């Protein structure tokens, strides 16, 4: 009869270990996905000074806009270093808006639009924006899975015991990105 007790204890221990390990795996996936976002944001931040310098040569009287882009980049870099996800998301949204304004102004300069360096930087920045969007989606999916697992009974008890706290989504705050584009024929 004692062997039944040992089997039950072993099954319970295995089940508890499985729940704990599942939470650890999901937490590590969230951390990895957050790191992917940081890599892409750093790449974006590194491209911006080159873009500003290229535009500066063509659009000297747009210095206020160039200063806004530079300041938005500086704020985004600081927010990335702070570790505060909400602050990081907000500063990246401001930077995205500033970059859109910069590209809109660039439309007024035909020589700039034809400049190979500007075109290459614009293409690389566009590629980076797509990678950021993919990284953010991957991160949010992992956060959803992690938060769901840690809230489901009985894993929620273990999550609370071992202090597996909730993680935040990397939220999209730019309402313009949520709107459908208007298409006219």
C-alpha positions as CSV (number, residue, x, y, z in Angstrom):
1,X,0.0,0.0,0.0
2,X,2.9,2.4,0.7
3,X,4.0,2.2,-3.0
4,X,0.6,3.7,-4.0
5,X,1.3,6.7,-1.8
6,X,4.8,7.1,-3.4
7,X,3.3,6.9,-6.9
8,X,0.7,9.5,-6.1
9,X,3.4,11.8,-4.6
10,X,5.6,11.2,-7.6
11,X,2.8,12.0,-10.0
12,X,1.9,15.2,-8.1
13,X,5.5,16.3,-8.0
14,X,5.9,15.7,-11.7
15,X,2.7,17.7,-12.4
16,X,4.0,20.6,-10.2
17,X,7.4,20.5,-11.8
18,X,5.7,20.5,-15.3
19,X,3.6,23.5,-14.4
20,X,6.7,25.4,-13.0
21,X,8.8,24.5,-16.0
22,X,6.0,25.6,-18.4
23,X,5.9,29.0,-16.8
24,X,9.7,29.3,-17.0
25,X,9.7,28.4,-20.7
26,X,7.0,31.0,-21.4
27,X,8.7,33.6,-19.4
28,X,12.0,33.0,-21.3
29,X,10.1,33.3,-24.6
30,X,8.7,36.6,-23.5
31,X,12.2,37.8,-22.6
32,X,13.6,36.6,-25.9
33,X,10.9,38.3,-27.8
34,X,11.5,41.6,-25.9
35,X,15.2,41.3,-26.8
36,X,14.2,40.9,-30.5
37,X,12.3,44.2,-30.3
38,X,15.2,45.9,-28.6
39,X,17.6,44.8,-31.4
40,X,15.3,46.2,-34.1
41,X,14.7,49.4,-32.2
42,X,18.5,49.9,-31.8
43,X,18.9,49.3,-35.5
44,X,16.2,52.0,-36.1
45,X,17.9,54.4,-33.7
46,X,21.3,53.9,-35.4
47,X,19.8,54.7,-38.9
48,X,18.2,57.9,-37.9
49,X,21.3,60.1,-37.5
50,X,22.4,59.1,-41.1
51,X,18.9,59.9,-42.4
52,X,18.9,63.3,-40.6
53,X,22.3,64.2,-42.0
54,X,21.3,63.3,-45.5
55,X,18.1,65.3,-45.3
56,X,19.9,68.2,-43.7
57,X,22.1,68.7,-46.8
58,X,19.0,69.3,-48.9
59,X,16.5,71.0,-46.5
60,X,18.4,73.5,-44.4
61,X,15.3,75.5,-43.5
62,X,13.6,72.4,-42.1
63,X,15.9,72.5,-39.0
64,X,12.9,72.5,-36.5
65,X,11.7,69.2,-37.9
66,X,15.1,67.7,-37.9
67,X,15.5,68.8,-34.3
68,X,12.2,67.1,-33.4
69,X,13.4,63.9,-35.1
70,X,16.7,64.1,-33.3
71,X,15.0,64.8,-29.9
72,X,12.4,62.0,-30.5
73,X,15.3,59.6,-31.2
74,X,17.1,60.7,-28.1
75,X,14.0,60.2,-26.0
76,X,13.4,56.7,-27.5
77,X,17.0,55.7,-26.8
78,X,16.6,56.9,-23.1
79,X,13.3,55.1,-22.8
80,X,14.8,51.8,-24.2
81,X,17.5,52.0,-21.5
82,X,15.0,52.7,-18.7
83,X,13.3,49.3,-19.1
84,X,9.9,50.8,-18.7
85,X,7.8,49.1,-21.5
86,X,5.0,51.7,-21.5
87,X,7.5,54.6,-21.7
88,X,9.4,52.8,-24.5
89,X,6.2,52.3,-26.5
90,X,5.2,55.9,-26.1
91,X,8.6,57.3,-27.1
92,X,8.7,54.9,-30.1
93,X,5.3,56.1,-31.2
94,X,6.5,59.7,-31.0
95,X,9.5,58.8,-33.1
96,X,7.4,57.1,-35.7
97,X,5.3,60.3,-36.0
98,X,8.4,62.4,-36.4
99,X,9.8,60.1,-39.0
100,X,6.6,60.3,-41.0
101,X,6.8,64.1,-40.9
102,X,10.4,63.9,-42.1
103,X,9.5,61.7,-45.1
104,X,6.5,63.9,-45.9
105,X,8.8,66.9,-46.1
106,X,11.3,65.0,-48.2
107,X,8.6,64.8,-50.8
108,X,9.0,68.5,-51.4
109,X,12.7,68.0,-52.5
110,X,13.0,66.2,-55.8
111,X,16.8,66.1,-55.6
112,X,16.6,64.5,-52.1
113,X,14.1,61.9,-53.3
114,X,16.6,61.0,-56.1
115,X,19.6,60.8,-53.8
116,X,20.8,57.2,-53.6
117,X,21.9,57.5,-50.0
118,X,18.5,58.8,-49.0
119,X,16.7,56.1,-50.9
120,X,18.9,53.4,-49.4
121,X,18.3,54.8,-45.9
122,X,14.6,55.1,-46.5
123,X,14.4,51.5,-47.7
124,X,16.5,50.2,-44.8
125,X,14.3,52.2,-42.3
126,X,11.2,50.8,-44.0
127,X,12.6,47.3,-43.7
128,X,13.4,47.9,-40.0
129,X,9.9,49.2,-39.4
130,X,8.5,45.9,-40.8
131,X,10.9,43.9,-38.5
132,X,9.8,46.0,-35.5
133,X,6.2,45.3,-36.3
134,X,6.9,41.5,-36.6
135,X,9.0,41.5,-33.4
136,X,6.2,43.4,-31.6
137,X,3.6,40.9,-32.8
138,X,5.8,37.9,-31.8
139,X,6.4,39.5,-28.3
140,X,2.7,40.2,-27.8
141,X,1.8,36.6,-28.8
142,X,4.3,35.3,-26.2
143,X,3.0,37.7,-23.5
144,X,-0.5,36.6,-24.2
145,X,0.4,32.9,-23.9
146,X,2.4,33.6,-20.7
147,X,-0.2,35.7,-19.0
148,X,-3.0,33.2,-20.0
149,X,-1.0,30.3,-18.5
150,X,-0.2,32.1,-15.3
151,X,-3.9,33.1,-14.8
152,X,-5.3,29.6,-15.4
153,X,-6.1,27.4,-12.3
154,X,-4.1,25.6,-10.8
155,X,-1.1,27.2,-12.5
156,X,-2.2,30.6,-11.1
157,X,-1.5,29.3,-7.6
158,X,2.1,28.3,-8.5
159,X,2.6,31.5,-10.5
160,X,1.7,33.5,-7.4
161,X,3.8,31.4,-5.1
162,X,6.9,31.8,-7.2
163,X,6.2,35.4,-8.1
164,X,5.6,35.0,-11.9
165,X,4.2,38.4,-12.4
166,X,2.1,39.6,-15.4
167,X,3.9,41.1,-18.4
168,X,2.7,44.1,-20.4
169,X,1.8,44.1,-24.1
170,X,3.9,46.3,-26.4
171,X,0.9,48.5,-27.2
172,X,0.3,50.3,-30.5
173,X,-0.8,53.8,-29.5
174,X,-0.7,55.5,-32.8
175,X,-4.4,55.7,-33.8
176,X,-3.4,56.5,-37.4
177,X,-1.9,53.1,-37.7
178,X,-5.2,51.5,-36.7
179,X,-7.2,53.3,-39.3
180,X,-7.8,51.8,-42.7
181,X,-6.2,53.7,-45.5
182,X,-8.6,55.5,-47.8
183,X,-8.3,54.1,-51.4
184,X,-9.6,56.2,-54.3
185,X,-9.8,55.0,-57.9
